């Protein structure tokens, strides 16, 4: 039982880390830079740790830029304001993401500038062959180590981790939580201490200052675990952190 729980938890956080670090903060927002060699390494690591849930940096980056540009308007790729249910919103998200990634949608050039792209690798990593092989690997782990029947209930979640992570933020963080800043959309900070989403739940902070690598840091309890890793990678020379907007004492005091 312990092996399956550790496997599930590790997959949850490692998959989420590469989504927020590589796809979100790097591909969509350019909060830091890296060499082409390191970019290719992170493409591969994203595939390894997202596995059957692999998302294209190109498709994710463009769609997320559109979300910020059109937040909570009819053009938003995912807004609870315009979809009656979480499932309808996520199906719409999937449809738009696929159209962008497969280049079947005409996208304004402002959304494509400097978005990382590795077409050949994406084609393989997004293929059904890749997804089925990863899925088979997950099933094999459960077949060997699942000692209780209820542990198998975790397996479908692992097949769908990326959509689940997206749904938590794109639906719940636009409906529940608190706001540090009044912005022109419904974004909220879903959790006061983000033990679940590695900083992603500080969604209102992020919508206020989209290009900041640190999604937290406005209130004392808003610790962003991914930002701590970004600082470490910057110190090691793996990435080069862009100069960030520093919040003024007045902005912090207003939020507090």
Buried (B, 14 or more C-beta within 10 A) or exposed (E): EEBBEEBBEEBBBBBBBBBBBBBBBBBBBBBBEBEEEBBBBBBEBBBBBBBBBBBBBBBBBBBBBBBBBBBBEEEBBBBBBBBEEBEEBBEBBBEBBBBBBEEEBEBEEEBBEEBBBBEEBBEEBBEEEBBEEBBEEBBEBBEEBBEEEEBEEBBEEBBBBBBBBBBBBBBBBBEEBEBBBEBEBBBBBBBEEBEBBBBBBBBBBBBBBBBBBBBBBBBEEBBBBBBBBBBEBBEEEBBEBBEBEEBEEEBBEEBE
